Amino acid sequence: MDPLAYFNSELDDHAAVVARTHAQMEAPFLAMLDAWVKAIEGGHKILFFGNGGSAADAQHLSAELVIRFMEDRKPIAAIALNTDTSALTAGANDLGYDAVFARQIEALGQAGDIAVGFTTSGTSPNIVAALEMARSKGLVTCAFTGRDGGRMPDLADHCLIIPAQSTRRIQEMHITLGHMLCGALEQSLKLV
C-alpha cells in the first residue's frame, strides 16, 4: 500500500460523497429539522439510538443538544438510548437484543416525541423494531441511513439516506448532517 495514494484516495472519495449528499439531502434535511423544531417547541424530546459507530453518533448528538452545540444556551431534551448499559444488557438477556431499543421507547416515548435511529445498512433488526414501536406510540420517526435505505424509508417519517455504499463514508455524513441539525435546531429555536 502506498500511504500517500491511500490518503488522497480516501479524501477524494469523501469529497465525492459530500458532493452527492449536498445535491440530494436539502429537502430531507429541512423536513427533519422542521419535525425536530415542532417537537421541541411542543415540549417533547428526541430519543436517539444506534449500534457500534452509530451508537457513538447517537450519544454524540444527544450530548450536543442537552449540553450545548454552538454556544451556551438552554438545554434541549434528548436521550441516547444506547448509553444505558443496565437497560441494554437486561433487555438483551431477557428479551433479546432486537428488542433493546423498542422496549426503552415503549417505556419512555410519548406521542409527539422524536425517535431517531441510526443504521448504515437500513436493516438493523433492533432499529427496525424500535421505529415500529415508535410509530405504534405516535412518535415522529426519523432515520439516518445509507446505501439503498433498507427498511428505513418505510419506517421513518423523515429519512436521510446517504448516497454511499461504504459504512465509513455513510457515518462521516451522518455526523456532519447531525451537527448541522443541532446547529440549525438551536438557531430555529432562537436559543443562540
CYANA upper distance limits for C-alpha pairs under 8 A (distance plus 0.5 A):
  1 MET  CA      5 ALA  CA      8.49
  1 MET  CA      6 TYR  CA      7.92
  2 ASP  CA      6 TYR  CA      6.70
  3 PRO  CA      7 PHE  CA      6.55
  4 LEU  CA      8 ASN  CA      6.71
  5 ALA  CA      9 SER  CA      6.44
  6 TYR  CA     10 GLU  CA      6.51
  7 PHE  CA     11 LEU  CA      6.88
  8 ASN  CA     12 ASP  CA      6.47
  9 SER  CA     13 ASP  CA      6.55
 10 GLU  CA     14 HIS  CA      6.60
 11 LEU  CA     15 ALA  CA      6.56
 12 ASP  CA     16 ALA  CA      6.75
 13 ASP  CA     17 VAL  CA      6.85
 14 HIS  CA     18 VAL  CA      6.68
 14 HIS  CA    169 ARG  CA      6.87
 15 ALA  CA     19 ALA  CA      6.69
 16 ALA  CA     20 ARG  CA      6.82
 17 VAL  CA     21 THR  CA      6.46
 17 VAL  CA    163 PRO  CA      7.31
 17 VAL  CA    164 ALA  CA      6.99
 17 VAL  CA    169 ARG  CA      7.54
 18 VAL  CA     22 HIS  CA      6.48
 18 VAL  CA    173 MET  CA      7.71
 19 ALA  CA     23 ALA  CA      6.76
 20 ARG  CA     24 GLN  CA      6.75
 20 ARG  CA    163 PRO  CA      6.94
 21 THR  CA     25 MET  CA      6.06
 21 THR  CA    162 ILE  CA      6.69
 21 THR  CA    163 PRO  CA      6.81
 21 THR  CA    173 MET  CA      8.22
 22 HIS  CA     26 GLU  CA      7.35
 25 MET  CA     29 PHE  CA      6.21
 25 MET  CA    160 LEU  CA      7.35
 25 MET  CA    161 ILE  CA      8.46
 26 GLU  CA     30 LEU  CA      6.71
 27 ALA  CA     31 ALA  CA      6.65
 28 PRO  CA     32 MET  CA      6.62
 28 PRO  CA    158 HIS  CA      7.15
 28 PRO  CA    159 CYS  CA      7.04
 28 PRO  CA    160 LEU  CA      6.68
 29 PHE  CA     33 LEU  CA      6.63
 29 PHE  CA    160 LEU  CA      7.44
 29 PHE  CA    177 LEU  CA      8.37
 29 PHE  CA    181 LEU  CA      8.23
 30 LEU  CA     34 ASP  CA      6.61
 31 ALA  CA     35 ALA  CA      6.88
 31 ALA  CA    158 HIS  CA      7.33
 32 MET  CA     36 TRP  CA      6.81
 32 MET  CA    142 CYS  CA      7.77
 32 MET  CA    158 HIS  CA      6.04
 32 MET  CA    159 CYS  CA      8.08
 33 LEU  CA     37 VAL  CA      6.63
 33 LEU  CA    181 LEU  CA      6.72
 33 LEU  CA    184 ALA  CA      7.87
 33 LEU  CA    185 LEU  CA      7.18
 34 ASP  CA     38 LYS  CA      6.68
 35 ALA  CA     39 ALA  CA      6.66
 35 ALA  CA    114 ILE  CA      8.44
 35 ALA  CA    140 VAL  CA      8.13
 36 TRP  CA     40 ILE  CA      6.70
 36 TRP  CA     46 ILE  CA      8.15
 36 TRP  CA    114 ILE  CA      7.43
 36 TRP  CA    185 LEU  CA      7.78
 37 VAL  CA     41 GLU  CA      6.50
 37 VAL  CA    185 LEU  CA      6.74
 37 VAL  CA    188 SER  CA      7.45
 37 VAL  CA    189 LEU  CA      7.34
 38 LYS  CA     42 GLY  CA      6.50
 39 ALA  CA     43 GLY  CA      6.99
 39 ALA  CA     44 HIS  CA      5.62
 39 ALA  CA     45 LYS  CA      7.32
 39 ALA  CA    112 GLY  CA      6.65
 39 ALA  CA    113 ASP  CA      6.64
 39 ALA  CA    114 ILE  CA      7.41
 40 ILE  CA     44 HIS  CA      5.55
 40 ILE  CA     45 LYS  CA      6.66
 40 ILE  CA     76 ILE  CA      7.83
 40 ILE  CA     77 ALA  CA      7.91
 41 GLU  CA    189 LEU  CA      8.07
 42 GLY  CA    112 GLY  CA      8.41
 44 HIS  CA     77 ALA  CA      7.74
 44 HIS  CA    110 GLN  CA      8.49
 44 HIS  CA    112 GLY  CA      6.71
 44 HIS  CA    113 ASP  CA      5.46
 44 HIS  CA    114 ILE  CA      8.13
 45 LYS  CA     76 ILE  CA      8.17
 45 LYS  CA     77 ALA  CA      5.27
 45 LYS  CA     78 ALA  CA      5.89
 45 LYS  CA     79 ILE  CA      8.26
 45 LYS  CA    113 ASP  CA      5.62
 45 LYS  CA    114 ILE  CA      6.79
 46 ILE  CA     77 ALA  CA      6.88
 46 ILE  CA     78 ALA  CA      5.07
 46 ILE  CA     79 ILE  CA      6.90
 46 ILE  CA    113 ASP  CA      6.45
 46 ILE  CA    114 ILE  CA      5.11
 46 ILE  CA    115 ALA  CA      6.54
 46 ILE  CA    116 VAL  CA      7.69
 47 LEU  CA     78 ALA  CA      6.31
 47 LEU  CA     79 ILE  CA      5.51
 47 LEU  CA     80 ALA  CA      6.49
 47 LEU  CA     81 LEU  CA      7.20
 47 LEU  CA    105 ILE  CA      8.47
 47 LEU  CA    109 GLY  CA      8.25
 47 LEU  CA    113 ASP  CA      8.03
 47 LEU  CA    114 ILE  CA      6.50
 47 LEU  CA    115 ALA  CA      5.34
 47 LEU  CA    116 VAL  CA      6.47
 48 PHE  CA     58 ALA  CA      5.61
 48 PHE  CA     59 GLN  CA      7.82
 48 PHE  CA     62 SER  CA      7.37
 48 PHE  CA     78 ALA  CA      7.96
 48 PHE  CA     79 ILE  CA      6.60
 48 PHE  CA     80 ALA  CA      5.18
 48 PHE  CA     81 LEU  CA      6.58
 48 PHE  CA     82 ASN  CA      8.41
 48 PHE  CA    115 ALA  CA      6.65
 48 PHE  CA    116 VAL  CA      5.24
 48 PHE  CA    117 GLY  CA      6.54
 48 PHE  CA    118 PHE  CA      8.32
 49 PHE  CA     54 SER  CA      8.13
 49 PHE  CA     55 ALA  CA      6.52
 49 PHE  CA     58 ALA  CA      5.87
 49 PHE  CA     59 GLN  CA      8.24
 49 PHE  CA     80 ALA  CA      6.20
 49 PHE  CA     81 LEU  CA      5.82
 49 PHE  CA     82 ASN  CA      6.09
 49 PHE  CA    101 PHE  CA      7.63
 49 PHE  CA    116 VAL  CA      6.88
 49 PHE  CA    117 GLY  CA      5.64
 49 PHE  CA    118 PHE  CA      6.77
 49 PHE  CA    127 ILE  CA      8.14
 50 GLY  CA     54 SER  CA      5.24
 50 GLY  CA     55 ALA  CA      4.62
 50 GLY  CA     56 ALA  CA      8.18
 50 GLY  CA     57 ASP  CA      8.18
 50 GLY  CA     58 ALA  CA      6.69
 50 GLY  CA     82 ASN  CA      7.12
 50 GLY  CA    117 GLY  CA      6.36
 50 GLY  CA    118 PHE  CA      5.29
 50 GLY  CA    119 THR  CA      6.89
 50 GLY  CA    127 ILE  CA      7.47
 51 ASN  CA     55 ALA  CA      5.01
 51 ASN  CA     56 ALA  CA      8.33
 51 ASN  CA     82 ASN  CA      8.03
 51 ASN  CA    118 PHE  CA      8.03
 51 ASN  CA    119 THR  CA      7.88
 52 GLY  CA     56 ALA  CA      7.14
 53 GLY  CA     57 ASP  CA      6.94
 53 GLY  CA    171 GLN  CA      8.04
 54 SER  CA     58 ALA  CA      6.70
 54 SER  CA    118 PHE  CA      6.03
 54 SER  CA    119 THR  CA      7.05
 54 SER  CA    120 THR  CA      8.21
 54 SER  CA    171 GLN  CA      7.72
 55 ALA  CA     59 GLN  CA      6.64
 55 ALA  CA     82 ASN  CA      6.63
 55 ALA  CA    118 PHE  CA      8.00
 56 ALA  CA     60 HIS  CA      6.42
 57 ASP  CA     61 LEU  CA      6.62
 57 ASP  CA    118 PHE  CA      8.42
 57 ASP  CA    174 HIS  CA      8.13
 57 ASP  CA    175 ILE  CA      6.76
 58 ALA  CA     62 SER  CA      6.66
 58 ALA  CA     80 ALA  CA      6.21
 58 ALA  CA     82 ASN  CA      8.24
 58 ALA  CA    118 PHE  CA      7.72
 59 GLN  CA     63 ALA  CA      6.74
 59 GLN  CA     79 ILE  CA      8.31
 59 GLN  CA     80 ALA  CA      5.56
 59 GLN  CA     82 ASN  CA      7.90
 59 GLN  CA     83 THR  CA      7.47
 60 HIS  CA     64 GLU  CA      6.84
 61 LEU  CA     65 LEU  CA      6.85
 61 LEU  CA    178 GLY  CA      7.11
 61 LEU  CA    179 HIS  CA      7.69
 61 LEU  CA    182 CYS  CA      7.86
 62 SER  CA     66 VAL  CA      6.67
 62 SER  CA     78 ALA  CA      5.79
 62 SER  CA     79 ILE  CA      6.14
 62 SER  CA     80 ALA  CA      6.26
 63 ALA  CA     67 ILE  CA      6.19
 63 ALA  CA     68 ARG  CA      7.92
 63 ALA  CA     78 ALA  CA      8.27
 64 GLU  CA     68 ARG  CA      5.54
 64 GLU  CA     69 PHE  CA      5.43
 64 GLU  CA    182 CYS  CA      7.52
 65 LEU  CA     69 PHE  CA      7.08
 65 LEU  CA     75 PRO  CA      6.94
 65 LEU  CA     76 ILE  CA      5.61
 65 LEU  CA     77 ALA  CA      7.52
 65 LEU  CA     78 ALA  CA      6.92
 65 LEU  CA    182 CYS  CA      7.07
 66 VAL  CA     75 PRO  CA      5.25
 66 VAL  CA     76 ILE  CA      5.51
 66 VAL  CA     77 ALA  CA      6.49
 66 VAL  CA     78 ALA  CA      6.55
 67 ILE  CA     75 PRO  CA      6.37
 67 ILE  CA     76 ILE  CA      8.28
 68 ARG  CA     72 ASP  CA      6.31
 68 ARG  CA     73 ARG  CA      7.04
 68 ARG  CA     75 PRO  CA      7.46
 69 PHE  CA    182 CYS  CA      7.26
 69 PHE  CA    183 GLY  CA      7.09
 69 PHE  CA    186 GLU  CA      8.47
 70 MET  CA    183 GLY  CA      7.06
 70 MET  CA    192 VAL  CA      8.13
 71 GLU  CA    192 VAL  CA      7.28
 72 ASP  CA    192 VAL  CA      8.16
 73 ARG  CA    191 LEU  CA      6.27
 73 ARG  CA    192 VAL  CA      6.97
 74 LYS  CA    191 LEU  CA      7.26
 81 LEU  CA    101 PHE  CA      7.17
 81 LEU  CA    104 GLN  CA      7.58
 82 ASN  CA     88 LEU  CA      7.47
 82 ASN  CA    101 PHE  CA      8.06
 84 ASP  CA     88 LEU  CA      6.64
 85 THR  CA     89 THR  CA      6.41
 86 SER  CA     90 ALA  CA      6.40
 87 ALA  CA     91 GLY  CA      6.25
 87 ALA  CA    100 VAL  CA      7.94
 87 ALA  CA    104 GLN  CA      8.33
 88 LEU  CA     92 ALA  CA      6.44
 88 LEU  CA     97 TYR  CA      8.37
 88 LEU  CA    100 VAL  CA      6.18
 88 LEU  CA    101 PHE  CA      8.40
 89 THR  CA     93 ASN  CA      6.46
 90 ALA  CA     94 ASP  CA      6.33
 90 ALA  CA     95 LEU  CA      8.35
 91 GLY  CA     95 LEU  CA      5.67
 91 GLY  CA     96 GLY  CA      6.78
 91 GLY  CA     97 TYR  CA      7.18
 91 GLY  CA     99 ALA  CA      7.32
 91 GLY  CA    100 VAL  CA      5.60
 91 GLY  CA    103 ARG  CA      8.09
 92 ALA  CA     96 GLY  CA      4.75
 92 ALA  CA     97 TYR  CA      4.64
 92 ALA  CA     98 ASP  CA      8.02
 92 ALA  CA     99 ALA  CA      7.69
 92 ALA  CA    100 VAL  CA      6.54
 93 ASN  CA     97 TYR  CA      7.97
 95 LEU  CA     99 ALA  CA      6.67
 95 LEU  CA    100 VAL  CA      7.98
 96 GLY  CA    100 VAL  CA      7.61
 97 TYR  CA    126 ASN  CA      7.26
 98 ASP  CA    125 PRO  CA      6.03
 98 ASP  CA    126 ASN  CA      4.53
 98 ASP  CA    127 ILE  CA      8.32
 98 ASP  CA    129 ALA  CA      7.33
 99 ALA  CA    103 ARG  CA      6.37
 99 ALA  CA    126 ASN  CA      6.33
 99 ALA  CA    129 ALA  CA      7.10
 99 ALA  CA    130 ALA  CA      7.83
100 VAL  CA    104 GLN  CA      7.17
100 VAL  CA    126 ASN  CA      7.27
101 PHE  CA    105 ILE  CA      6.69
101 PHE  CA    126 ASN  CA      6.91
101 PHE  CA    127 ILE  CA      7.64
101 PHE  CA    129 ALA  CA      8.12
101 PHE  CA    130 ALA  CA      5.82
102 ALA  CA    106 GLU  CA      6.56
102 ALA  CA    126 ASN  CA      7.71
102 ALA  CA    127 ILE  CA      8.43
102 ALA  CA    129 ALA  CA      6.23
102 ALA  CA    130 ALA  CA      4.38
102 ALA  CA    131 LEU  CA      7.85
102 ALA  CA    132 GLU  CA      8.33
102 ALA  CA    133 MET  CA      6.14
102 ALA  CA    134 ALA  CA      7.96
103 ARG  CA    107 ALA  CA      6.80
103 ARG  CA    130 ALA  CA      8.16
104 GLN  CA    108 LEU  CA      6.35
104 GLN  CA    109 GLY  CA      8.06
105 ILE  CA    109 GLY  CA      5.17
105 ILE  CA    130 ALA  CA      7.32
105 ILE  CA    133 MET  CA      7.40
105 ILE  CA    134 ALA  CA      6.90
106 GLU  CA    133 MET  CA      7.18
106 GLU  CA    134 ALA  CA      7.97
106 GLU  CA    137 LYS  CA      8.07
109 GLY  CA    113 ASP  CA      6.93
109 GLY  CA    134 ALA  CA      7.69
109 GLY  CA    137 LYS  CA      7.92
109 GLY  CA    139 LEU  CA      7.59
110 GLN  CA    137 LYS  CA      7.15
110 GLN  CA    138 GLY  CA      7.57
110 GLN  CA    139 LEU  CA      6.90
111 ALA  CA    137 LYS  CA      6.35
111 ALA  CA    138 GLY  CA      4.82
111 ALA  CA    139 LEU  CA      5.21
111 ALA  CA    140 VAL  CA      8.28
112 GLY  CA    138 GLY  CA      6.87
112 GLY  CA    139 LEU  CA      5.51
112 GLY  CA    140 VAL  CA      6.73
113 ASP  CA    138 GLY  CA      8.49
113 ASP  CA    139 LEU  CA      5.52
113 ASP  CA    140 VAL  CA      6.70
114 ILE  CA    139 LEU  CA      6.12
114 ILE  CA    140 VAL  CA      5.30
114 ILE  CA    141 THR  CA      6.47
114 ILE  CA    142 CYS  CA      7.64
115 ALA  CA    131 LEU  CA      7.52
115 ALA  CA    134 ALA  CA      7.04
115 ALA  CA    139 LEU  CA      6.95
115 ALA  CA    140 VAL  CA      6.66
115 ALA  CA    141 THR  CA      5.47
115 ALA  CA    142 CYS  CA      6.45
116 VAL  CA    141 THR  CA      6.73
116 VAL  CA    142 CYS  CA      5.14
116 VAL  CA    143 ALA  CA      5.93
116 VAL  CA    144 PHE  CA      7.99
117 GLY  CA    127 ILE  CA      6.41
117 GLY  CA    130 ALA  CA      8.37
117 GLY  CA    131 LEU  CA      7.79
117 GLY  CA    142 CYS  CA      6.86
117 GLY  CA    143 ALA  CA      5.31
117 GLY  CA    144 PHE  CA      6.84
118 PHE  CA    127 ILE  CA      7.86
118 PHE  CA    143 ALA  CA      6.33
118 PHE  CA    144 PHE  CA      5.34
118 PHE  CA    145 THR  CA      6.65
119 THR  CA    123 THR  CA      7.52
119 THR  CA    124 SER  CA      6.76
119 THR  CA    127 ILE  CA      7.57
119 THR  CA    143 ALA  CA      8.05
119 THR  CA    144 PHE  CA      6.85
119 THR  CA    145 THR  CA      5.60
119 THR  CA    146 GLY  CA      8.17
120 THR  CA    144 PHE  CA      7.77
120 THR  CA    145 THR  CA      5.02
120 THR  CA    146 GLY  CA      5.57
120 THR  CA    147 ARG  CA      7.87
120 THR  CA    167 THR  CA      6.60
120 THR  CA    170 ILE  CA      6.86
120 THR  CA    171 GLN  CA      7.60
121 SER  CA    145 THR  CA      6.83
121 SER  CA    146 GLY  CA      6.54
121 SER  CA    147 ARG  CA      6.99
121 SER  CA    149 GLY  CA      7.34
121 SER  CA    150 GLY  CA      6.72
121 SER  CA    167 THR  CA      8.49
122 GLY  CA    145 THR  CA      6.00
122 GLY  CA    146 GLY  CA      7.25
122 GLY  CA    147 ARG  CA      8.37
122 GLY  CA    148 ASP  CA      8.33
122 GLY  CA    149 GLY  CA      5.60
122 GLY  CA    150 GLY  CA      4.61
122 GLY  CA    151 ARG  CA      5.97
122 GLY  CA    152 MET  CA      5.97
123 THR  CA    127 ILE  CA      8.04
123 THR  CA    128 VAL  CA      7.27
123 THR  CA    150 GLY  CA      5.86
123 THR  CA    151 ARG  CA      6.15
123 THR  CA    152 MET  CA      7.95
124 SER  CA    128 VAL  CA      6.72
125 PRO  CA    129 ALA  CA      6.62
126 ASN  CA    130 ALA  CA      6.54
127 ILE  CA    131 LEU  CA      6.70
128 VAL  CA    132 GLU  CA      6.70
128 VAL  CA    151 ARG  CA      7.71
128 VAL  CA    152 MET  CA      8.01
128 VAL  CA    155 LEU  CA      7.88
129 ALA  CA    133 MET  CA      6.66
130 ALA  CA    134 ALA  CA      6.56
131 LEU  CA    135 ARG  CA      6.58
131 LEU  CA    141 THR  CA      6.80
131 LEU  CA    155 LEU  CA      6.73
131 LEU  CA    156 ALA  CA      7.62
132 GLU  CA    136 SER  CA      6.77
132 GLU  CA    155 LEU  CA      7.23
133 MET  CA    137 LYS  CA      6.87
134 ALA  CA    138 GLY  CA      6.82
134 ALA  CA    139 LEU  CA      5.60
134 ALA  CA    140 VAL  CA      7.82
134 ALA  CA    141 THR  CA      7.21
135 ARG  CA    139 LEU  CA      6.07
135 ARG  CA    140 VAL  CA      7.45
135 ARG  CA    141 THR  CA      7.19
135 ARG  CA    155 LEU  CA      8.38
140 VAL  CA    156 ALA  CA      8.35
140 VAL  CA    157 ASP  CA      6.97
141 THR  CA    155 LEU  CA      7.65
141 THR  CA    156 ALA  CA      5.21
141 THR  CA    157 ASP  CA      5.64
141 THR  CA    158 HIS  CA      7.01
142 CYS  CA    156 ALA  CA      5.35
142 CYS  CA    157 ASP  CA      6.31
142 CYS  CA    158 HIS  CA      5.20
142 CYS  CA    159 CYS  CA      6.12
143 ALA  CA    152 MET  CA      6.89
143 ALA  CA    156 ALA  CA      6.34
143 ALA  CA    158 HIS  CA      6.98
143 ALA  CA    159 CYS  CA      5.27
143 ALA  CA    160 LEU  CA      6.73
144 PHE  CA    159 CYS  CA      6.56
144 PHE  CA    160 LEU  CA      5.44
144 PHE  CA    161 ILE  CA      6.80
144 PHE  CA    162 ILE  CA      8.33
144 PHE  CA    174 HIS  CA      6.96
145 THR  CA    149 GLY  CA      6.32
145 THR  CA    152 MET  CA      7.85
145 THR  CA    159 CYS  CA      7.93
145 THR  CA    160 LEU  CA      6.61
145 THR  CA    161 ILE  CA      5.38
145 THR  CA    162 ILE  CA      6.69
145 THR  CA    170 ILE  CA      7.77
145 THR  CA    174 HIS  CA      8.31
146 GLY  CA    160 LEU  CA      8.18
146 GLY  CA    161 ILE  CA      5.10
146 GLY  CA    162 ILE  CA      4.82
146 GLY  CA    163 PRO  CA      6.62
146 GLY  CA    164 ALA  CA      6.66
146 GLY  CA    165 GLN  CA      7.38
146 GLY  CA    170 ILE  CA      6.35
147 ARG  CA    161 ILE  CA      7.51
147 ARG  CA    162 ILE  CA      7.10
147 ARG  CA    163 PRO  CA      6.53
147 ARG  CA    164 ALA  CA      5.91
147 ARG  CA    165 GLN  CA      5.44
147 ARG  CA    166 SER  CA      8.47
148 ASP  CA    161 ILE  CA      7.77
148 ASP  CA    163 PRO  CA      8.31
149 GLY  CA    153 PRO  CA      6.77
149 GLY  CA    161 ILE  CA      6.16
151 ARG  CA    155 LEU  CA      7.06
152 MET  CA    156 ALA  CA      6.07
152 MET  CA    159 CYS  CA      7.44
153 PRO  CA    157 ASP  CA      8.16
153 PRO  CA    158 HIS  CA      8.41
153 PRO  CA    159 CYS  CA      6.81
162 ILE  CA    170 ILE  CA      6.30
162 ILE  CA    173 MET  CA      7.45
162 ILE  CA    174 HIS  CA      8.30
163 PRO  CA    170 ILE  CA      8.27
164 ALA  CA    169 ARG  CA      7.17
164 ALA  CA    170 ILE  CA      6.63
165 GLN  CA    169 ARG  CA      8.19
165 GLN  CA    170 ILE  CA      7.82
166 SER  CA    170 ILE  CA      6.72
167 THR  CA    171 GLN  CA      6.59
168 ARG  CA    172 GLU  CA      6.63
169 ARG  CA    173 MET  CA      6.91
170 ILE  CA    174 HIS  CA      6.69
171 GLN  CA    175 ILE  CA      6.82
172 GLU  CA    176 THR  CA      6.82
173 MET  CA    177 LEU  CA      6.42
174 HIS  CA    178 GLY  CA      6.32
175 ILE  CA    179 HIS  CA      6.49
176 THR  CA    180 MET  CA      6.78
177 LEU  CA    181 LEU  CA      6.61
178 GLY  CA    182 CYS  CA      6.75
179 HIS  CA    183 GLY  CA      6.73
180 MET  CA    184 ALA  CA      6.50
181 LEU  CA    185 LEU  CA      6.32
182 CYS  CA    186 GLU  CA      6.75
183 GLY  CA    187 GLN  CA      6.82
184 ALA  CA    188 SER  CA      6.40
185 LEU  CA    189 LEU  CA      6.54
186 GLU  CA    190 LYS  CA      6.72
186 GLU  CA    191 LEU  CA      5.79
186 GLU  CA    192 VAL  CA      6.58
187 GLN  CA    191 LEU  CA      6.54
187 GLN  CA    192 VAL  CA      6.20
